[in-house]
């Protein structure tokens, strides 16, 4: 049986998972592939630690260049993460004629156009299913299964840490800080969780999905990013009273001329399947012209789910090697000459529904003055409720709006914040409810 030699860069969580799958499911993979995947080299700084895998003599090395420079290795899996050394090793592997598999979403989001371009010039493959959504085959679904569709939108929960935290706040009424400490204790959050809770990890993934969905260059710089640290149990409770749950959403939509690409907390109705995704799970909804709405659900991270996605990429490449041909699927889903620079719509031009919460002093005429400012900025109120809670003489007032433009919303809230009867900055949370978006302001 033909052997296809592979090398792994990095034997951390995912790299070890890949090696384990190759060892435990090697015969199964060979029976499906028609060739043997042979782990020839695996590089890591620590090759003494027991990983529960019996590596063949000579496989382990502390020199990553021994992997990318090995003339027999066909496919290199980059599982180191980070930016500079990972990019250097990937580019060296490409120059040496290696196909590349990676889970490095940060590198792809910021340097992916360069790497894809060079791999295409060399006639090589760059595969990265494991970079978005863990074991969910969202990239393969868009690139292959939906190849006959115009993609209208992709909306997803793509960070398990944030989803775990929001699930805890909603279920137990605890603060963000308390939920974050629980996430750290359970191993869902890093010691420095900024990449997750501030939305950057989700934005990296969204930039990749936008490119594949709409045939555009990867554009991370223009993605709007807002994290979950400012969310309070009060707002999550009020959202539930109105029939919504709050999730950190990755949203990308195309109007044919520009693309929305935004990451922020959003209220979604209980009837939306995404609202019921709890704990550390991920899910993505794709909306397209032929299939309508479809959803993928699964583990977005972890050793074996992510390793599973990486092995899927390896086998896709290996099948092309066995067949003696080039990769049959373009790396970004479109032939290189058809990838365009499509602008990302500025956030101020976004139109959606909104939730506002004002901490207002309990005085006559307050609601009328707030409503007046909103009306001056063409913001129509759908629902308003004043609670009986009181903090330092102020009571919470929350509102839901009909569809409005982001720029006008921000201008109105800035003006309302100047009133002396509004002691705290107003809270804004966007609402993503497809049935409401379609009905617009004329409801």
Buried (B, 14 or more C-beta within 10 A) or exposed (E): EEEBBBBBBBBBBBBBBBBBBBBEBBEEBBEEBEBBBBBBBBBBEEBEEEBEBEBEEEBBBEEBBBBBBBEEBBBBBBBBBEEEBBBEBBBBBBEBEBBBBBBBBBBBBBBBBEBBBBBBEBEBBBBBBBBBBBBBBBBBBBBEEBEEBEBBBBBBBBBBBBBBBBBBBBEEEBBBEBBBBBBBEEEBBEEEBEBBBBBBBBBBBBBBBBBBBBBBBBBBEBBBBBBBBEBEBBBBEBBBEBEBBBBBBBBBBBEEEBBBBBBBBBBBBEEBEBBEBBEBBBBBBBBBEEEEBBBBBBBBBBBBBBBBBBBBBBBBBBBBBBEEEEBEBBBBBBEEEEBEEBEBBEBEEBBBBBBBBBBBBEEEEBBEBBBEBBEEBEBBBBEBEBBEEEEEEBBBBBBBBBBBBBBBBBBBBEBBEEBEBBBBEBBBBBBBBBEBBEEEBEE
